[in-house]
Structures are given as C-alpha cells and as structure tokens.
Amino acid sequence: MVGTDRHIVAKRAAKRRELIQRDPQYRARHLANLYKHATMAPAAIEERARRSQEIFLNPEYRAKASVAARAVRLAHIPEHLRDEYLRLAVHGLKAAERREIVLAHFRREDPIAAAAFEGRNIKAFAPKSLIDADLRKLGWRMLIRAVAERFNVTEAEVLSAKRSSELIHARAIVAQELRRRGMSLALIGERLGRDHTTILNLLRRVQSYADSNPVVARCLIEIHRERGVQAA
C-alpha cells in the first residue's frame, strides 16, 4: 500500500518530469517506452510530451501546482492552522506532535468545528444554548455564536455583508470583547470579515449602541464586569 500513497506518487511524477526535462537520454528512453505500449501515433505522443513540458515550465502553472500540492500534503490539518503547523517544525517537533498541538488549540477555540473536522460526535460538544454563557471565557468562534444568539441572529449573518442594526450591534460586541483581550484591529477584522477601519468605527460607536439597545448594554456590563465598569 505504501507504493500507492498519494504523496509518494506525486514525488515520483515530479522526479520523472525533472528527468525528462534535464536528461536527454532518459527522455529518449521514456518516449521509446511510450511508443512501445501506446496506441497513439509517435508524432502525436511527441507533440503531447512537448505541450506537457511547456505547461510544466510555465511559472503560473508551477505556482498553482505548488498550492494544490500543499493543500493535499496538509489536508489532515485545519486550513486556518496550517501556517502555525509549519512554523512548529523549526522547534524539531515530529509531525504527529505538531498536529496534536494545533488540534488541541482548535479544540479549545471551537470544540464543535474541531469535532466535525476529526469526525467525532458533534452533539457531545455542542451546548444546548449559549445564551447564558460567559462571553469572557469563550473562544472567538464560540463568542460570535453566543453574541449572535443574544441578538436572535445566526453566526453566518454576523459574518455576512448584511447591515441590519442587530447585526451591526452584534459585531460591535464581538469586536469590543476581542479588543479587551488585546487582539489587534486587523486580527479582529479578519475574524469578522471586515477591515480594521470598520472595526475601529464599531468600537467608537459601541457605547452609543448601548444607549439605544438594552441587549448591547447588558453585553457590555457582562464583558466589563471584572473591571467594575458599568455601561449605560
């Protein structure tokens, strides 16, 4: 079964293409073998080989192939944690150890999504309701879900381009809590799918939102409770 592993097959194919490109003798033997077993005319095989080589030497094609190969190679790692997985390699950790570290982080950050990624029973990790959850103790993904539930909207709507007052207020609360934790404006914007200027605008207006929406006010009180800060 080892010989059929997709990584090994990809490496062999890349090595073969490199030899065809650099070694005229290998290229001649390779074409002779194709002529021996192929039903196509030799001229057609030669033309196909020439086109394949041109495509392989194209920088744009090589860049796309590199991205695709990386996605296949790291398919066992959550997409948003792949860079962190690769950075851990400089510490001399084995692949299994690096994977366990990033998955442990994923489980803390979003237990439901982590369970789904690992093929475990999602129901065992999904709370019945986040309406009473402490916003200060939730990972950023669960925080968005909890705030969305308080405003009677969905997580997808909070992350969407919609601009209803409930969604704007929900985003402002999420931004306020993430900012309290020390997260940068750019990273908060990445979490919410906005740019940093939008996040800054939400933070500036969150108190005015609290003056007109009691749900926002209650959320602010909860967020700042440990500091003794009261919202209007």
For each residue, the residues with C-beta under 8 A, 3 or more apart:
1: 4 5
2: 5 8
3: 8
4: 1 8 9
5: 1 2 8 9
6: 9 10 72
7: 10 11 72 73
8: 2 3 4 5 11 12
9: 4 5 6 12 13
10: 6 7 13 14 69 72
11: 7 8 14 15
12: 8 9 15 16
13: 9 10 16 17
14: 10 11 17 18
15: 11 12 18 19
16: 12 13 19 20 30
17: 13 14 20 21 53 56
18: 14 15 21 22
19: 15 16 22 23 26 27 30
20: 16 17 23 26 27 30 49 53
21: 17 18 27 53 56 57
22: 18 19
23: 19 20 26 27
24: 27 28
25: 28 29
26: 19 20 23 29 30
27: 19 20 21 23 24 30 31
28: 24 25 31 32
29: 25 26 32 33
30: 16 19 20 26 27 33 34
31: 27 28 34 35 45 46 49
32: 28 29 35 36
33: 29 30 36 37
34: 30 31 37 38 45 49
35: 31 32 38 42 45
36: 32 33
37: 33 34
38: 34 35 45
39:
40: 44 45 48
41: 44 45
42: 35 45 46
43: 46 47
44: 40 41 47 48
45: 31 34 35 38 40 41 42 48 49
46: 31 42 43 49 50
47: 43 44 50 51
48: 40 44 45 51 52
49: 20 31 34 45 46 52 53
50: 46 47 53 54
51: 47 48 54 55
52: 48 49 55 56
53: 17 20 21 49 50 56 57
54: 50 51 57 58
55: 51 52 58 61
56: 17 21 52 53 61 62
57: 21 53 54 62
58: 54 55 61 62
59: 62 63
60: 63 64
61: 55 56 58 64 65
62: 56 57 58 59 65 66
63: 59 60 66 67
64: 60 61 67 68
65: 61 62 68 69
66: 62 63 69 70
67: 63 64 70 71
68: 64 65 71 72
69: 10 65 66 72 73
70: 66 67 73 74 82
71: 67 68 74 75
72: 6 7 10 68 69 75
73: 7 69 70
74: 70 71 77 82 85 86
75: 71 72
76: 99
77: 74 81 82 85 99 102
78: 81 82 102 103 106 113 114 117
79: 82
80:
81: 77 78 84 85 102 105 106
82: 70 74 77 78 79 85 86
83: 86 87
84: 81 87 88 102 105
85: 74 77 81 82 88 89 98 99 102
86: 74 82 83 89
87: 83 84 90
88: 84 85 91 93 97 98 101 102
89: 85 86 92 93 98
90: 87
91: 88
92: 89
93: 88 89 97 98 101
94: 97 98
95: 98 99
96: 99 100
97: 88 93 94 100 101
98: 85 88 89 93 94 95 101 102
99: 76 77 85 95 96 102 103
100: 96 97 103 104
101: 88 93 97 98 104 105
102: 77 78 81 84 85 88 98 99 105 106
103: 78 99 100 106 107 114 118
104: 100 101 107 108
105: 81 84 101 102 108 109
106: 78 81 102 103 109 110 113 114 117
107: 103 104 110 111 114 115
108: 104 105 111 139
109: 105 106 114 139 140 141 142
110: 106 107 113 114 139 141 142
111: 107 108 114 115 125 126 142
112: 115 116 122 125 126
113: 78 106 110 116 117 141
114: 78 103 106 107 109 110 111 117 118 125
115: 107 111 112 118 120 121 122 124 125
116: 112 113 119 120 122
117: 78 106 113 114
118: 103 114 115
119: 116
120: 115 116 124 125
121: 115 124 125
122: 112 115 116 125 126
123: 126
124: 115 120 121
125: 111 112 114 115 120 121 122
126: 111 112 122 123
127: 130 133
128:
129: 132 149
130: 127 133 138 142 145 146 149
131: 146 149 150
132: 129
133: 127 130 137 138 142 146
134: 137 138 222
135: 138 143 146 147 173 177 219 222 223
136: 177 180 222 223 225 226
137: 133 134
138: 130 133 134 135 142 143 146
139: 108 109 110 142 143
140: 109 143 144 174 178 183 191
141: 109 110 113 144 145 155
142: 109 110 111 130 133 138 139 145 146
143: 135 138 139 140 146 147 174 177 178
144: 140 141 147 148 155 158 159 174 191 192
145: 130 141 142 148 149 155
146: 130 131 133 135 138 142 143 149 150
147: 135 143 144 150 151 158 170 173 174 177 219
148: 144 145 151 153 154 155 157 158 170
149: 129 130 131 145 146 152
150: 131 146 147 170 173 215 218 219
151: 147 148 166 167 169 170 215
152: 149 166
153: 148 157 158 164 166 167 170
154: 148 157 158
155: 141 144 145 148 158 159
156: 159 160
157: 148 153 154 160 162 167
158: 144 147 148 153 154 155 167 170 171 174 192
159: 144 155 156 192 193
160: 156 157 167
161:
162: 157 167
163: 167 168
164: 153 167 168
165: 168 169 213
166: 151 152 153 169 170
167: 151 153 157 158 160 162 163 164 170 171
168: 163 164 165 171 172 202 209
169: 151 165 166 172 173 209 213 215 216
170: 147 148 150 151 153 158 166 167 173 174
171: 158 167 168 174 175 192 194 202
172: 168 169 175 176 202 203 205 206 209 216
173: 135 147 150 169 170 176 177 206 216 219 220 223
174: 140 143 144 147 158 170 171 177 178 188 191 192
175: 171 172 178 179 188 192 199 202 203 206
176: 172 173 179 180 202 203 206 220 223
177: 135 136 143 147 173 174 180 181 223
178: 140 143 174 175 181 183 187 188 191
179: 175 176 182 183 185 188 199 203
180: 136 176 177 223 224
181: 177 178
182: 179
183: 140 178 179 187 188 191
184: 187 188 196
185: 179 188 189 196 199 200
186: 189 190 196
187: 178 183 184 190 191
188: 174 175 178 179 183 184 185 191 192 196 199
189: 185 186 192 193 194 195 196 198 199
190: 186 187 193
191: 140 144 174 178 183 187 188
192: 144 158 159 171 174 175 188 189 199
193: 159 189 190
194: 171 189 198 199
195: 189 198 199
196: 184 185 186 188 189 199 200
197: 200 201
198: 189 194 195 201 202
199: 175 179 185 188 189 192 194 195 196 202 203
200: 185 196 197 203 204
201: 197 198 204 205
202: 168 171 172 175 176 198 199 205 206
203: 172 175 176 179 199 200 206
204: 200 201
205: 172 201 202 208 209
206: 172 173 175 176 202 203 209 210 216 220
207: 210 211 220 231 232
208: 205 211 212
209: 168 169 172 205 206 212 213 216
210: 206 207 213 216 217 220 231 232
211: 207 208 217 232
212: 208 209 216
213: 165 169 209 210 216 217
214: 217 218
215: 150 151 169 218 219
216: 169 172 173 206 209 210 212 213 219 220 231
217: 210 211 213 214 220 221 231 232
218: 150 214 215 221 222
219: 135 147 150 173 215 216 222 223
220: 173 176 206 207 210 216 217 223 224 231
221: 217 218 224 225 230 231
222: 134 135 136 218 219 225
223: 135 136 173 176 177 180 219 220
224: 180 220 221 227 228 229 230 231
225: 136 221 222 228
226: 136
227: 224
228: 224 225
229: 224
230: 221 224
231: 207 210 216 217 220 221 224
232: 207 210 211 217
